Amino acid sequence: AGQFPTSDLELLVPLDDGAATVRYELRGQKSEAPLPATVEWREGKLAAKAAYVNQGAILEVPAAGDFESNQGFSYSAWVKLPANDGSGAILARMNEAENYQ
């Protein structure tokens, strides 16, 4: 897989190594999180493995995404949705104190 600059990223989650945990970088610091039980590894197209995320899987990185509602940001993800279900969210920020808005 090709490399791209990561020095200014807030969060990097490759989801391409087939590990038992999710490895990620948050503001340049490497860490791991539990792999949701509904995620399985399959053969990848751009890397050796690719995460197949079943409906309802949630990966939480609580310290990421500390933005105000008027702050702009961007994100990218390679996603292949099933033909019969295009619902869900790739990225979401939940504020429990504000009824998850």
N, C-alpha and C positions, 0 to 999 in steps of 0.2 A: 504494500500500500504506500502511496505517496505521503510525504510529510508536508505539513503546513505550519506557519508560525503560530505558536501557542502562548507567547510571552504575555499578551494582554487579555487572555481569556479569563472570564469569571469562573467558568466550569467546563471541564472537558471529560466526557464519558464515552470512550470509544466503543464499548460493547462489542468487542471483536476477539477476545482472547480465550473464551471457553472456560474461564475460571469459575470456581465455586462461589466466589464473591464478585461484586461489581467494583472494579478498580476505577478510580476517578482522580482528577486533579481539581482542587478548589483553590483559586488564586495562587497557583503554582505549587501548592502543597499536596503531595500524594496521599491518598487515603483509600479505604475500602468500606463498602456497605454490604449488608446481607443481600443475596440474590433472591428476589421474590420467587416464591415456590412455583408460580405460574409461568416463569421464564424458562425456556429451553434453548440449548445451543444447537444450531444447524450449520451446515456447510455454507460458507460465505461466498459472495461474488467478488468483493474487493479485498477481503482479508480471509484468513483461514476459517474463522468462525463468524457467525452473525447471531445476535440475540433474536429469538422468536418470542415476542411478547404476547401472551394470551390476554384476552379481555380481562380487565380488572387488575392487572399487575400495576403496582405502584413502587417506584424507587424514590425514596425520600433522601434529600440532601438538605437538611434544615437550614444550614448556614448560607446556602447559595440563594441568589436572587433577592438580595436586600436592596430593593429599589422602591422609590416612591411612585405613586400612580402617575405623576407627571414627568417621570424620567423615561427617556427613550432607551431602548436596547434592541438588540437583534439576536437571533439564534438560527441555527441550521441543523437539519437532521436528514439523513437518508432513510426514507420510509417506504415500505411496500405494503399497501393496504389490501386486504382481501376484497375480491370483487363484490361480495355480498354484504360487507359491513365497513363503512367509512367513518364510523363514529369514534369518539374518544378525543383525548388531548395528548399532544406530544410533550407539552410544557404547561405547567399550571402552578400558580402560587396561591396557596390557601392561607387565609388569615382567620384563625379560629376565633379571635376576639371580635371579628366583624362578620360572623356567620359565614365563614369560608368564602368571602368575596375578595 
